[in-house]
Each structure stands twice: as structure tokens, then as C-alpha cells.
Amino acid sequence: MFQIEKIGLNKDAVVVVVIGLVLLTGLALIVVSALNGSSFIAILGVSIAFWSVLLVYLTPTKNVGINLLNASASTCGSNIERSLMEFNLTGQGVYLPPHNLQDFESSLVFVPTEPQTPLPQSNQANDKLFTKQQNGLLFTPPGLALTAMFEHELGVSFRKIPLPEMQKAITKLIQKLDFAEDAQVQIRDRTITLEFKSSIYNELCDETRKSQPREHAQVGCILASAFACALAKATDEPITIQKDTLNSGTKTLTIEYRLVEPLPKRILSQRGNVKKQPNRAHQQEGDALASG
């Protein structure tokens, strides 16, 4: 089992504290100038106070980009929810690894029409909703854009980050993007658990659970989906989101992933035989015509 924990101050809070201290310094200088009758100190104090107040309004915020990602994920999730309901699919979505895709840097979620369906291969995973075999649907993950943003911040594709190094990468992302207070990563056999404390995505994931229940249960919310894409790339194995839970008391979002076990050869051979068997009714019809 591997564990990584990062605890740090919120960067926005640090900025506000620093600006507040500068503002107090400016006000203190104004008070001193009033007591001493110094116009120079008064001008200095007013200038410092003015610029500190101006910085409060000019300080850039990360919420603009995050809100755009949230809106994009919400729209994508609504389309997935409608498709799952229309085709009455109940299977768990599988995040395909790079070797199952035509574009290694892309990501797709495969939702099968029935259990134990073989995953589509790279020549079968196309840009259409249905697979070529019509045995499941292919969706663009709701967290794909967020994954791309993570890779941009790291300066490297998740395909080039081994799983143990992925844990360090997640900690680095939190430090740079400040989307959670801290994170824990646990790996046990084929199960990977991520825990995010006070994540800015807590509210959105909880809202997805309520408004898009099937999409949330089968494909995952934006944060769960983003790291499912990342883990599928890092391990080059298919990934499913088993569950995610939000502890309202500790504000901790826990996401559990599972590396998909390959189907036994016996099942694959049985499915191959089923496809090769001729239609019995057509065969009987042909025999009758032949005898006639």
C-alpha cells in the first residue's frame, strides 16, 4: 500500500492575509501622519492603502476556468444521462486504456449492453456512439477536459507517469491548482482509492449524484472521471469507478477505482462460437428448399 498526504494553506487565503496586512500598514501610516503632522507619511499611507484595496479586485481567480469546466461537464453529463436512459443500459462504464484507442492521448468510456462483454479494441473504438459490434455505447468522459488541464499543468501526459509517480503528480497538482486542501492515495492490489479533503468539486459531484444519478453511478462526476482517465493512461489498463462518497462532516470526497480483470478465455471463446453458429431457422428453411 502506498500513501501520500499533503496538508497546506489555501493559496487564496494567504494572498488575502498578505493584502490585509499591507492595508493595515497603510492605515497605520495614515494615523501616524495625523499625529505627527507629516504630509509625506500621509501620502505614503494613502498610497499603500489604495494599492492594497485595488489588489483585492485585481487578484486573479481560478474559479473562472473551473466554472467553465463545470459547465462543460454538466452538459456532457446530461447527454450521457439521456443516452443511458434511452437505451436502458445498467452496466458499469469502463474507461478504456490507450491500447484500446485509436488516439492514445484521448479517452473513452465504454458502457456495455450486457455483462461480460469484451472491450472494444483500437480498430473498433470509433467516433460514433455505438461500437462497430453494437455491443455497447462509447462516451466522451465528463472529466476529459479536466484531465487535459492536469496534463498541461504537469507538462507531461499521464501515459508517461508510472502509477507510483502518479501519486506525487496528484500532490503536485493540488499544490499548483489548489482544488483541494489535501489528498491521500491508496493502492491495494487492483483497487485504487483517492481521497480529497475540501475539494472545490465536492458540491458539483454531489449535485451530479442528485440530478444525473445514472451518469454519476455508471460514469462518475467530473473529478472522479478526470482521474479515471488519468489512471487508465498511467496503468494502460481498463478502469471502472466503483463508488464515490462525500463525508459532509469532514468534507472528504472518497473515490474508489478498480482495474478491470481480463475476461477468461473460456468466455471469449464461447462468445466467438455464438457468433459463428448459423441461424437455426434459416438452416431448416434451406434444408426444406433443398429437399423440395
C-alpha positions as CSV (number, residue, x, y, z in Angstrom):
1,M,0.0,0.0,0.0
2,F,1.2,3.5,-0.9
3,Q,0.1,6.6,0.9
4,I,0.7,10.2,0.2
5,E,-0.8,13.1,2.2
6,K,-0.4,16.7,1.6
7,I,-1.5,19.4,4.0
8,G,-1.1,23.1,3.2
9,L,-2.5,26.5,3.5
10,N,-5.0,27.7,0.9
11,K,-3.2,30.0,-1.5
12,D,-6.1,32.4,-1.9
13,A,-6.3,32.7,1.9
14,V,-2.5,33.5,2.1
15,V,-3.0,36.2,-0.6
16,V,-5.9,37.8,1.3
17,V,-3.9,37.8,4.6
18,V,-0.9,39.5,2.9
19,I,-3.1,42.1,1.3
20,G,-4.8,42.7,4.6
21,L,-1.5,43.2,6.4
22,V,-0.4,45.7,3.7
23,L,-3.7,47.6,4.1
24,L,-3.3,47.7,7.8
25,T,0.2,49.1,7.3
26,G,-1.2,51.9,5.1
27,L,-3.9,52.7,7.6
28,A,-1.3,52.8,10.5
29,L,0.8,55.2,8.5
30,I,-2.2,57.5,8.0
31,V,-2.8,57.5,11.7
32,V,0.9,58.2,12.5
33,S,0.9,61.1,9.9
34,A,-2.2,62.6,11.6
35,L,-0.4,62.5,15.0
36,N,2.9,63.9,13.7
37,G,1.5,66.2,11.0
38,S,3.7,64.7,8.4
39,S,2.3,65.0,4.9
40,F,4.9,62.6,3.4
41,I,3.8,59.8,5.7
42,A,0.2,60.6,5.0
43,I,0.8,60.3,1.2
44,L,2.7,57.1,1.7
45,G,0.0,55.6,3.9
46,V,-2.8,56.6,1.5
47,S,-0.9,55.2,-1.5
48,I,-0.3,51.8,0.3
49,A,-3.9,51.6,1.3
50,F,-5.1,52.5,-2.2
51,W,-3.0,49.8,-3.9
52,S,-3.8,47.1,-1.3
53,V,-7.6,47.7,-1.9
54,L,-7.0,47.7,-5.7
55,L,-5.2,44.4,-5.5
56,V,-8.2,42.8,-3.8
57,Y,-10.2,43.4,-7.0
58,L,-7.3,42.7,-9.4
59,T,-6.1,39.4,-7.9
60,P,-6.9,36.7,-10.5
61,T,-9.1,33.8,-9.5
62,K,-9.1,30.2,-10.6
63,N,-12.8,30.0,-10.4
64,V,-13.4,31.4,-13.9
65,G,-11.7,28.4,-15.6
66,I,-13.2,26.0,-13.1
67,N,-16.7,27.3,-13.8
68,L,-16.2,26.8,-17.5
69,L,-15.1,23.2,-16.9
70,N,-18.1,22.6,-14.6
71,A,-20.5,23.9,-17.2
72,S,-18.9,21.7,-19.9
73,A,-19.0,18.6,-17.7
74,S,-22.7,19.3,-16.8
75,T,-23.7,19.4,-20.4
76,C,-21.7,16.3,-21.2
77,G,-23.2,14.5,-18.2
78,S,-26.8,15.4,-19.3
79,N,-26.2,13.8,-22.7
80,I,-24.8,10.7,-21.1
81,E,-27.7,10.5,-18.7
82,R,-30.2,10.7,-21.6
83,S,-28.4,8.0,-23.6
84,L,-28.2,5.6,-20.6
85,M,-31.9,6.1,-20.0
86,E,-32.9,5.8,-23.7
87,F,-31.0,2.6,-24.3
88,N,-31.7,1.3,-20.7
89,L,-28.0,0.5,-20.1
90,T,-27.3,-0.5,-16.5
91,G,-23.7,-1.8,-16.8
92,Q,-20.7,0.0,-15.2
93,G,-18.8,2.3,-17.5
94,V,-15.2,1.1,-18.3
95,Y,-12.5,3.8,-19.0
96,L,-10.5,2.4,-21.9
97,P,-6.7,2.4,-21.8
98,P,-4.6,3.8,-24.6
99,H,-4.0,0.4,-26.3
100,N,-7.8,0.1,-26.8
101,L,-8.0,3.5,-28.5
102,Q,-7.1,4.9,-31.9
103,D,-5.8,8.1,-30.3
104,F,-3.6,7.2,-27.4
105,E,-4.0,10.7,-25.8
106,S,-7.8,10.6,-26.0
107,S,-10.2,8.9,-23.5
108,L,-13.4,7.0,-24.0
109,V,-15.9,5.3,-21.6
110,F,-17.4,2.1,-22.8
111,V,-20.8,1.1,-21.3
112,P,-21.7,-2.5,-22.4
113,T,-25.2,-3.7,-23.3
114,E,-24.8,-6.8,-21.3
115,P,-22.3,-8.1,-18.6
116,Q,-19.0,-9.7,-19.5
117,T,-18.9,-8.0,-22.9
118,P,-15.4,-7.9,-24.4
119,L,-13.9,-4.4,-24.5
120,P,-13.7,-2.8,-28.0
121,Q,-10.2,-2.9,-29.5
122,S,-8.5,0.1,-31.1
123,N,-9.9,-0.7,-34.6
124,Q,-13.4,-1.0,-33.1
125,A,-13.5,2.2,-30.9
126,N,-14.6,4.8,-33.3
127,D,-16.0,8.3,-33.0
128,K,-19.6,7.1,-33.1
129,L,-22.0,6.5,-30.2
130,F,-22.3,2.7,-30.8
131,T,-19.3,0.4,-31.2
132,K,-19.0,-1.4,-34.5
133,Q,-20.3,-4.6,-32.9
134,Q,-23.3,-2.8,-31.5
135,N,-22.5,-4.3,-28.1
136,G,-22.2,-1.0,-26.1
137,L,-22.0,2.8,-26.2
138,L,-18.9,4.9,-26.3
139,F,-19.0,8.2,-24.4
140,T,-16.6,11.1,-24.1
141,P,-15.8,11.3,-20.4
142,P,-17.2,14.3,-18.5
143,G,-13.8,14.8,-16.9
144,L,-11.7,14.7,-20.1
145,A,-11.2,18.5,-20.3
146,L,-10.1,18.5,-16.6
147,T,-7.6,15.7,-17.4
148,A,-6.2,17.8,-20.2
149,M,-5.8,20.7,-17.9
150,F,-4.0,18.5,-15.3
151,E,-1.6,17.3,-18.0
152,H,-1.0,20.9,-19.1
153,E,-0.1,21.9,-15.6
154,L,2.2,18.9,-15.2
155,G,3.8,19.4,-18.6
156,V,3.6,15.7,-19.4
157,S,1.0,13.1,-20.4
158,F,-0.3,10.7,-17.8
159,R,0.8,7.9,-20.2
160,K,4.4,8.8,-19.2
161,I,3.8,8.7,-15.5
162,P,4.0,5.3,-13.7
163,L,1.4,4.6,-11.1
164,P,3.6,5.2,-8.1
165,E,4.7,8.5,-9.6
166,M,1.1,9.3,-10.3
167,Q,0.6,9.8,-6.5
168,K,3.3,12.5,-6.5
169,A,1.7,14.1,-9.6
170,I,-1.6,14.4,-7.8
171,T,0.0,16.1,-4.9
172,K,1.8,18.5,-7.3
173,L,-1.5,19.3,-9.0
174,I,-3.1,20.2,-5.7
175,Q,-0.2,22.4,-4.8
176,K,-0.4,24.2,-8.2
177,L,-4.2,24.3,-8.8
178,D,-5.4,24.4,-5.2
179,F,-8.5,22.4,-5.9
180,A,-8.4,20.6,-2.5
181,E,-6.7,21.1,0.9
182,D,-5.0,17.7,0.9
183,A,-5.1,14.3,-0.8
184,Q,-4.4,10.7,0.0
185,V,-3.8,7.9,-2.5
186,Q,-4.0,4.3,-1.5
187,I,-3.2,1.3,-3.8
188,R,-4.3,-2.2,-2.7
189,D,-3.9,-5.0,-5.3
190,R,-6.2,-3.8,-8.2
191,T,-8.1,-1.2,-6.1
192,I,-7.0,2.5,-6.1
193,T,-8.6,4.9,-3.7
194,L,-8.3,8.7,-3.8
195,E,-9.4,10.9,-1.0
196,F,-9.7,14.7,-1.4
197,K,-10.4,17.0,1.5
198,S,-12.4,20.2,1.0
199,S,-12.3,19.8,-2.8
200,I,-13.9,22.6,-4.8
201,Y,-15.6,19.8,-6.8
202,N,-17.5,18.5,-3.8
203,E,-20.6,20.5,-4.5
204,L,-20.7,19.7,-8.2
205,C,-20.2,15.9,-7.6
206,D,-23.0,15.9,-5.0
207,E,-25.2,17.8,-7.4
208,T,-24.4,15.2,-10.2
209,R,-25.5,12.5,-7.8
210,K,-28.9,14.1,-7.4
211,S,-29.6,15.5,-10.9
212,Q,-27.9,12.8,-13.1
213,P,-28.0,9.6,-10.9
214,R,-27.3,7.1,-13.7
215,E,-24.5,9.1,-15.2
216,H,-23.0,9.5,-11.7
217,A,-23.3,5.8,-10.8
218,Q,-22.1,4.4,-14.1
219,V,-19.6,7.0,-15.4
220,G,-18.8,9.3,-12.5
221,C,-18.7,13.0,-11.7
222,I,-16.2,15.4,-13.2
223,L,-13.4,14.8,-10.7
224,A,-13.9,11.0,-10.5
225,S,-14.0,10.9,-14.3
226,A,-10.9,13.0,-14.7
227,F,-8.7,10.8,-12.6
228,A,-10.3,7.7,-14.1
229,C,-8.9,8.9,-17.5
230,A,-5.6,9.6,-15.8
231,L,-5.3,6.2,-14.2
232,A,-6.3,4.4,-17.4
233,K,-3.5,6.2,-19.1
234,A,-0.9,5.6,-16.4
235,T,-1.6,1.9,-16.0
236,D,-2.6,1.2,-19.6
237,E,-5.4,-0.9,-18.1
238,P,-9.2,-0.5,-18.2
239,I,-10.6,1.3,-15.1
240,T,-14.0,1.4,-13.5
241,I,-15.3,3.8,-10.8
242,Q,-16.6,1.6,-8.1
243,K,-18.1,4.3,-6.0
244,D,-17.6,7.8,-4.5
245,T,-18.8,9.1,-1.2
246,L,-18.8,12.5,0.3
247,N,-18.4,12.9,4.0
248,S,-20.3,16.1,4.9
249,G,-18.7,16.4,8.3
250,T,-15.0,16.2,7.2
251,K,-15.8,17.4,3.6
252,T,-13.8,14.5,2.3
253,L,-14.6,13.0,-1.2
254,T,-13.5,9.4,-1.4
255,I,-13.3,7.8,-4.9
256,E,-12.7,4.1,-5.4
257,Y,-11.4,2.7,-8.7
258,R,-10.9,-0.8,-9.9
259,L,-8.5,-2.2,-12.5
260,V,-10.7,-4.4,-14.7
261,E,-9.8,-8.1,-14.7
262,P,-9.5,-9.5,-18.3
263,L,-12.3,-11.9,-19.3
264,P,-11.4,-15.6,-19.1
265,K,-10.5,-17.2,-22.4
266,R,-13.4,-19.6,-21.9
267,I,-16.0,-16.8,-22.1
268,L,-14.3,-15.2,-25.0
269,S,-14.2,-18.5,-27.0
270,Q,-17.9,-19.1,-26.1
271,R,-18.8,-15.7,-27.5
272,G,-16.8,-16.3,-30.6
273,N,-18.6,-19.6,-31.1
274,V,-22.0,-18.0,-30.7
275,K,-21.2,-15.6,-33.5
276,K,-20.1,-18.4,-35.8
277,Q,-23.3,-20.5,-35.3
278,P,-25.7,-20.3,-38.2
279,N,-29.3,-19.2,-37.6
280,R,-31.2,-22.5,-37.0
281,A,-34.4,-21.3,-38.6
282,H,-32.6,-20.2,-41.7
283,Q,-30.8,-23.6,-41.8
284,Q,-34.1,-25.5,-41.6
285,E,-35.5,-23.4,-44.3
286,G,-32.5,-24.1,-46.5
287,D,-32.8,-27.9,-45.9
288,A,-36.5,-27.8,-46.8
289,L,-35.8,-25.9,-50.1
290,A,-33.0,-28.4,-50.9
291,S,-35.3,-31.4,-50.3
292,G,-38.1,-29.8,-52.4
